[in-house]
C-alpha cells in the first residue's frame, strides 16, 4: 500500500531543481502616485563588462517569502529557494538590495537591453524516463 502511494506521489508533477548564480538580486516595491503598493518584484542582474553596468537577466513578481534571499550564515552570500511553476530555483548572489520606487526599474531597463536579448533563467528540461 505504501509503495503504491509513493509511486503515485512521485508521478505527480515533480519539481526539478535549478541553480542560478547572478551578480545582483533586487527586491523592488513599486508604488503608485498615491503611495499605494502596486506590486513587489524580484529583479535578477548580471554584470556587463562591455557596458560597465548591471543588466536585467530576468524578473518575477514576488509571490512568496521564499523568493526573498536570505544571507547564508557565515558568509556574505545570499540564497533564495523558490518554486517557479514545476521548477525549484536556487538563486545565489553576493549583492542583494531592496528598493522602494515610483517607477518600474525592470521596464526602464528594457530601453537599455530589450527583453528578447536577456539571458533569462534556464528553462524546464524534459525528463527522459
N, C-alpha and C positions, 0 to 999 in steps of 0.2 A: 504494500500500500504506500509506504513512504517513498519507495523507488519511483512509483508511478507519479506521485505528487512532485518529486524533484524533476522528473523528466518534463512534466507539464510546465512547471515554473521556468525551467531552462529554455523551453521552446518559445515562451513569450518574449517579445521584442527585447533581446538582451542589449545591455548598454556596452558600447565599445569605448575603451579609454583612449584618449588622445592627449599628448603632452605638447605644450607650446611654450617657448620662451620668447618673450617680447621685451623690447627695451624700456617700455613705459606703459603703465596702466593708469587710466584716469576714470574716477567715478565723478561724472558730471551731473549736477542737478540743474535742470533748465526751468526757469521761472518766467511767467508772462509779465506784462507791463503792470499788472495789479499786484505783483508779488506772490502770486499763487503758483505752487509747484505744478508744472505740466507733466514732467517725467524725469526719471533718473536713468542714466545710461552708463555702460562701461565702454570706454574707448581704448583700443589697443594700438600701440605705436611701435614702429621700428625706426632706428636712426638711419638717415640717409647721409652717407659720407659725401656723396656727389653734391647734394643740396645743403649740407651742413645744418640739418634740421630734422625734427621728427616728422614722419609721415604716418597717417592713419592706415592701418592694415585691415582693421575690422572693428565692428561695434555691435553691441547688443543692448536692448532695453534691459534694465536691471529688474528682473522678476523675482529674485530671491536673494537672501542674505549670503548664500553660498557663492554668489558671483563676486562678492566684495573680497578683495585679497586680504589675507592676514599675514603678519610677519612670521617667518619661520623662526622659531625660538633658537636663540644663539647665533643668528646670522643677521645680515642686513637685507636679506631677500624676502620676497613676498610670494604667496601662493594662493590661488583660488581653485577649488574643485567644484564644478557645477555641471548640471545637465543641460545639454543643448540638443533637444529632440531625443534621439536614441543614442546620443554620444555623450560620454562623460569627458569633459575637458579639464585638463590640469594645466593651468596657466601660471607661469613663473615670470618674475621681473625683479629688477633691483630698484626701480623707480616707481613709486605709487603716489599719486596726488588725488585730492578731492577738490572739486571746484563747484562754485555756485554762479551761474551766469544767466543773462537775459538774451543770449544768443546761443545757437547750437554749434559748438566747435566742430563737430563731425561734418555738418553741412558746409560750414565755411571752408573746411579743408578740401572739399570737393573742387574748389576753384584752383587749388594747387595740384592735387592729384585726383583726377576723376575716379569714381568707384570702379570702373572697368579695368583700371590699371593697378588696383590694390592687390597685394599679395593674398590677403584673406587667411582664413583658417583652413586646415586640412579638411577635406570633405569626407563623408562617411564612405568607408571601403566596403565592398561587397564581400560577404563571407563565402568561402569555398568549403562546403561540408562534404 
